[in-house]
Amino acid sequence: MAANKNTNTGGADVQSTAKDVRRDHDVVTLGIAIAAVILFVGTAGVAVPTLMRSWIHSAPSPDLILTNALLLNIALILLGWNRLKALNSELETRRRSEEEARKLADLDHLTGCYNRRSFTAALGHLLTDGVGNERALAAIALDLDNFKQVNDLNGHQAGDEVLRSTAARILKLLPEGALLARLGGDEFVCVVPYHPQVPDRIDQLATRIIEQVASPVLHEGSAVDVTMSVGIASSIQIEDTNLGELSAQRLMHKADIAMYHAKKQGKNRFYWFEMPMENELRFRNELEAGIRRGIALGEFKPYYEQQVDLESGQLVGFEMLARWESPELGLVGPDIFIPIAEEIGVIGELSERLIAQAFEDAKEWDSEISLSVNISPVQMRDPWFAQKLLKLLVKHRFPANRLDIEITESCLHENIGMVRSMITSLRNQGVQVSLDDFGTGYSSLSQLRSLPFDRLKIDRSFISELKESDNRGKLVDAIISMGDGLKLPITAEGVENEAVLEALKGMGKLKGQGYHYGRPEPADKVIERLAAQDRLAKTSLENVTEVDFKAADEKRGGGKKAG
């Protein structure tokens, strides 16, 4: 940074020196031209009459020196005139360049709208000079939904065309006195004056903008569809509008918050800013920071929910569920932090830490008890996920045949080829793979038949209402029959009471899990439960493995000796 700064300063000094030299040169040239004109007047007064008499009356030739001086004066005058013309041309070129530079500095080169810097300054002036009881300003933040897919699927030229078309459509709808800026990427913002008693005008404008932007954009014969999320904030919501650009930044920030709220509520809509939105965003930011900090400090713990054979009532496995033991928030469930962890890109690290701890916990259980682990769809996008999981199995020396990973139906539609490869790699090493929340997604029979799943898990939304509707019972029965036809065993989630349990028992051989058997428990409670049932491992897995290795070595050694 310092080097660049010095270089820039040196360049400015060179330019300044060049300008000074050129200015001095122009002054000298002008001085010479003026002196030449004065000398010409004096010389011509003497030489010209003599020349005229010599030409007309054949008089003696005038003084040669005086004649040469006259000619030299004429040459100097012509030189000065040419230099003056060149100087004027240079000044005009410089004026045009400076005007173009100002235009480039103030406008977005792609759309011709204001840019962030110039818009913030303009909005600051409007807030300082143009608001009151009879006039308010609405800042409207606009952001294209899923614009990255437009670039990825159609190319950046198509994306540029969409941005230009979007700006043109918005400009056509804006009333007189409104301003539009492109802040960068696919983000736009406009400011519109309105009467505080008639906010419906802004609602109507936002609705028209959303409708117009949603119209397809034609690019090279293809139609590109986009939608837009809109957030609106009023200058009435700014406590002090006399702070210029600072007030402008506050107003734009509130509009941004409302726009992100619109995206969260489903996109392709608009919302006015309200204070709870800002509180929610602040809480969200605190959650993000807390999640990152909690991962580093080991605040996320594996809890375990029982899986029971419905026919015998025997405990056959546990499903690992994540819990956040936050010092500030207490015990936080996965429905709160898992979506955020997926969005901020830390779900892989969080999951791997929990799985590693679960392996260590499960090694103290009876070897017949399985461990089920949920896998996020985000993790399934990682082509190295299967290798990472197998590496964890080796590192913690946990038997692959005791592990059952559960993936949801949504994973199947993002990249079914890669998912099939991962499932095959894991099953080849002995890992069981279950399709979780079956019935809530869009998996087809052809997918179930082509993908090598080991088990189906019926979503709890079907099971928990089993006794409330005959249709629900028929649907669950149909899923179980389908599983029998595909030779896929079934696990029923959401077994909450005895009535549901009895209904499921009559539908076939199933595994079940739910609060009827108890809430998810931390590792120490699981140990207590298994100890009461005499279901703990007799020896540690490490010792068992070492004994097996020693036995194998002795067998090989004994064979050699015998030979």
N, C-alpha and C positions, 0 to 999 in steps of 0.2 A: 504494500500500500504506500509506504513512504517513498519507494523508488518511483512509482507511478506519479505520485504527487510532485516530486522534484522534476520529473520529465515534463509533466504538463506545464509546470511553472516556467521551466526553461523554454518550452515552445512558445508560451505566451510572451516571454521576454524577447525572443527572436522576432515574433510577429510585430511586437510593439516597436522594436528597433527599426524593422523594415518600414513600418508606417512612418516613423519619424524621418528616416532618410528620404522616403518618397515625398513627404510633405516639404522637407527642406529643398529638395530638388525642384518641386513645383513652384515654390516661392522664388527660387533663383531664376527659373525659366520665366516666370511672370515678370520679375524685375528686369530681366534682359529684354523681354518683349516691350515693356513700357519705355525703357531707355531707348530701344530701337525706334519706337514711334516718335519720341521726342527728337531724337537725332535726325530721323527722316524728315520731320517738319522743318527743322533748321536747314538741313542739307538741300532738301528739295526746293526751298525758297530761293536758293542761290543757283543750283545746278539746272533746274528745269527750264527757267527762262533762257539760260545760255544755250541749252540743247535745242530749244525751239528756234532761236535765232539762227543757230548753225544749220538747222535742217531747212529753214524757210529761205534765208538770205545768203546761204553759203558762207556764213561767217566762220572765223577760225574755231577749231574744236575747243570745247571746254576743257577745263583742267581734268586730267586723267584720274588723279587721286580723288577729286571731288566726285567724279562719276562713279568710280569704284565704291566709294563710301555710300553713295546713294543705292547702288545695287545691293551692297551688303546689308543696308538697312531694310530693303524690301525682302531679302532672304530671311532676315531675322524676324520680320513681321509675319511672314508666311509660316516660319517654324513655330512661332508662338501661337499663331492661330490653330495650327494642326494639333499642337500640344493641348490647347484649350478644349478642342473638340474631343480629343482622346480622354482628357480628364473628365469631361462631362459624361462620356460614354461609360467610363469606369465607375463613376459615381452611380449611374443608373443601374448598371449591372450589380453593384454592391447592394443597392437599395432593394432590388428584386431578390437577391440571395438572402438578405436579412429577413425580408418578408416571408420567403419560403421557409427559412429556418424557424421563424416564429410559428408559422402554420404547422410545421412538422412537430414542433414542441408542444403545441396546444391540441392537436387533433390526432385521432387514431388513424394510422395510415391505411388500414383495411376498410373501415366503414365510413370514415369521414366524420365520425362523432367526436365529441370532446374526449380527452383521455382523463385519467384519474386526477392528475395534478391540476389541469386547467378547470375541470369540473368542480373540484373541491374549492378552488378559489372563487369561481363564479357563484357557487351555492353559498359560500360564506358572505359574499357581498349581498346576495338576495336576502339572506336571513338578517343581516344587519340593517338593510335599508327598506325591505319590502314586506314586512309582516306586521300584523296588528289585529284589532278586533274584527275588521272587515275583510281581512285577507290572510290566508295561511298558505303554507307550502307543504305539498305531499311528496316525500321521497319514495320512489317506487323501485325496489331492487328486483331485478329480473335475471333468472338463471335458467339456461336450457337444461332439460332433463336428459341424462344419459348421453351427453354430447360426445363423450369419448368413443362410444360405439359408432357414431357417425364417421369419425375419423378412421377408426379401425376397419370398418366394413366398406366404406366408400372412398377413403383416401382423404388427404388433407385439403386437396383442391375442392372437393365436395363440402368439406367442413367450412372452408373460407366462403364458399358460395352461400351456405346456410347462414353464416354470420352476417354477410352483406345483405341478404334478403331479409333477415330478422330486423336489422337496423332500419332498413327502408320501410318495412311494414309498420314498425313502431312510430317512426317519424311521421308517417301519413296520418296517424291517429292522434298525435299530440296536439293540444290546442296552442294558440298563440301565447308566447311567453314561456313555454316549456323548454327544457334543456334535456338532451340525451347524451350519455357518455358510455363508452365501452371501457370497463375497468381492467379488462384483461381476460384472455381465454373466452369463455362463453358467458361472462358476467356483464350485465348492463345495468345502468341506473338512470332514472330520469327524475326530474323535479317538475312538478305541475302546480301552478297557483290555483287556489280554489277558495270559495267562501266557507268559513268554518261551520256555518249552519247547513251546508248542503254537501255533506261527504258522499252522498249517493253518486255524485258526478264521478268521483274517483273510483267507486265500485264499478260503475258502468264502463269507465275507461279500462280498468284492469281486466274486466270480462272480455271486452273487444280485443285487447292485446292478446290474451290467451287464445281466443278463437282464431285470430288472424295468423298468429305464429304457428298454430297447429296445422294450417293448410300445407300440403306437400310442397317441397321445393324441388324443381326440376333441375337435374344436373346430368348432362350427356345422355339424355333420354330416360334417365331413371328418376323415380320420385323418392325423395328423402323426407321422412316424417320425423318431426320433433315436437316435443311439448315444452311448456315453460312453467316454472314455479315462480310465484310473485309474492313479495312482501312489501307492506306499505307502512310508513311511519309519518306522522304529522309534526310540523314545527310546533304545534300546541304542546307536544309532549317533551319539548326541550325547555328546560328551566330558564336558561339565559341564551337568547339568540343574538346577543351583541358581541360574541367572542369570535366572529369571523370564521376562519377555517376550522377552529376547534369545535364550534357549534355544528358546522357542516359534517365533520367526522362523526360526531355523536348521533346526528340524525341518520346518516348513512348506516351506522352500526345497528341502530334499532331496526331499520328496514331490512338489513341482512338477517337479523335474528328472526323477524317475521317470515322471511323467505325460507330459511332453513326449517322453520316450523311447518311451512307449507309442504316442503319436500318430505318431512317426516310423516305428515298426514296423508301421503299418497301421491304427491306431485300433481302437476297440471291444474293448479288452483291458486287462490290468493288468500292472504290473511293480513289483517291490520295488526300492528304491534300492540302487545299487552304486556304489562309488567311480569305476570307469571311466566311468560316465555323467557324473559331474561333470567329469572330465577332458575328456571329449568335448565337453561344453557349453562349457567354458572355451576349448578349441581352436576350436570353432565361432565363439565371440565374437571370438577373435583373428583368425580368417579374415575375418569380416565387416569388422572394422576395417581389416585389411590390404587387402581388396579396395577399400574406399572410398579409402584412402590411395593404393593403387596406381593407381587410375583418375586421381586428381589429379596424380600424379607421372609418368604415362606409362609405367608398368611393364608394361602389357599390350601385346603385340606381335602383328602378323599373321604367321603362318607359312603356307606354301603347299605344297599337295600336288598332284603332277602328275596331269593327266587326259590320257589317251593314246587315240588311235584304234587299236583292236585290230587292224584289218586292215592298216594301213600302218605302225603303230608310231610314228607321228609325234605329237609333243607338240602338243596343241590347246588346252590351258587349264590353269588352276590353281584349286583350291578353297582359299579363305582359311579358315584355322583359327586360333583364338585360343590364345595361350600367355601365361602369366603369368611374367615373369622377376623373381621375388621375391628381394630381397637376403637375406631370412631363410630362405626355403623352397627356393630354387633354381627350376628350371623346373617349373611346375605346369600340368597338363593341364586342358582345359575340363570334363572330367567332374567335377572337384573344385569349380571356382569358378563355372561357369555356373548350376547349380541354386541356389546361394546368392545369386548376383547377381540371379536372377529373383525369389527370395523377398524380398529386401530392397529391390527396386524400382530397381536401378541398371543393369539389363541394357540399357535403351534407350541411356543415355549411353555405356556401355561399347561397345556394338555400333556406334554412330555414329562414335565415335572410331576404332575399328578399320577401319570401312569407308572413312572419309576417308583414313586412311593407306594402305589397300590401293589406292585410286584413284591416289594419287600414285606408289605403287610400280609399278602396272600400266601407267602411262603411259610407262615406260621399256622395256616389252616390245614385241615385234612386234605390230602392230595386228590380226593374225589370231588372237592368243592371247586367249582369253576369261578372265573372272574370275567365279568362282562364290562366293556368299556365303550362309551359313546364317542364317536368320531365326528367332528364338525365337518360340514360340507367344504369349508375353507381349507381344511387340512387335505381333503381329497383332491384339491387342485394342485397339490404339491406332487410332482412326479416321483420324488424321492421318499414319499411318505412310507411306503412298504419297507424300504430299506432301513429307514430310521426306526421303525417299530421293531423290526427283526434285530437291529443292533441293540436296542434296549433289552430285548429278551435275552440275548447272549450276555450282555453286560451284567444283568441281574440274575442270570442263571435260572430263569423261570421257564417251566415247561410250556411249550407252545400249545400243546393240546388242552391246557387248562384255560387258555385265553379265548374269549369270544368278543370280537369287535362288532359294534352295531353302527350301521350307516342308515341314513334316512333316504326316502325315495327321491328327494330333491337332488341328491348327488348323481342320480342316474341320468339326468337330463342335461348336465353341463358338459360332460365329456365321457360318454359311456365306454368308449374304447379304452381310455386310460383307467377308468374304474374297473373294467373287466380285467385288465392286466394286473392291477394292484390286488384284486381279490384272488386271482389265480396264484400270484406270487405268495401271498400269505397262506392260502390253503395248502400249497405245496409244502410249506414248512410245518403244517399241522394246526395252524390257527383256524378257529371257527369264525364264520362270518354270518351275521344275522341282518335281515332287512327290518329296520325299526319303524315304528309308527305306521305300519302297513294299513292302507285304506284311506289315508289322508292326502296322498300324493297322486301321481299319474303313472305309476308303473303298470306296464301291460303284461299280459300272460306270456307274450313272446320274450319279454325281458326276464321274467322270472324263470322261464325255461332255459334261456341262453346263459344267464349269469349264474355262477356256481354258488348260490347261497346254501347255508346249512340250516337256517331256521327263519321263520316269520314271527314278528311280534305285532299283535293286534293292538292298535292305539287305544289308550284308556278312554277316549271319548265314546267308543263303541261299548266297551266293557262296563263302564260305570253306570250306564243307563240301561243295562241289559234287561232289568225287570220292569222298566217303565214303559216299554213299547215292544209289541210283538214283532214289529218290523226290524227293530234292533236285534232281537234274538234271531230272526231269520237271516239277517245279514252276517252276524257272527258265525252262525252255523254254516253259511255258504262259504265263508272264508276258511273255516276249519276243513270243510269238505274239499275245497280247492287245494289246501295244503296237503291233505291226504293223497289227492290225485297226483300232486307233484312230488310226493314223498318228502315233504318239508315239515318237520315238527313245528308246533305252535307254542308261543308264550303269550299269555294274556296279561296285559298291563292294567292297572287300575282295579284290582280286586279289593274293594273297600269294606265289604260286609259279608256276612254269612249267606245272605240271599243270593248275591252274585256268585259266590263260591259254589253253592249248590247247583245253580243254573249251569255253570261251566263244567262241573263234574259229569253232568249228563250229556256233554257234547263230545267226549272223547278223552284221549290221553293227552294232557296238557301240562305245561308249566305255568305258574302264575306268580305275580308279584303285586304288591300294593300295601296300603296302610292297614289292611286287615291283619297282616302279619307283623306289623310294626313299622315305625318311622325309620328313615335312613339313620345309621349310627356311625360314629367315629370308630377308628380302628380299635381303641381300647375296649369299647363296649362290645364290639364283635368278638374280641378275644374272650371276654367274660361269657358271652352267649355260647360260644363253641366249647369253652371249658366245661360249662354246665352240661353240655350234651356229649362230652368226651369226644369232640371232633377236631381237636388240635393235632398238628403234625407231631408224630412221635419223636422224630429227630429233625434237625434243620435240613433244609434242602441242600445246603452246601455239603454237609456231612454225607448225605445220601449219595450225592454226585461223586464225592471223593471216594467213597466206598466202592461205588460202581466202577470208577476208573481203576482203583487198586485191584479189584477182582478181575477186571479185563486184562490188566497188565500181568497179573499172576498167571492167568490162564494162558496168555501168549508166552510168558516166560517158561511156564511149566511144559508147554508143548515143545519149546526149543530144547529144554533139558531132556525131556523124554526122547526127543529125536536124537 
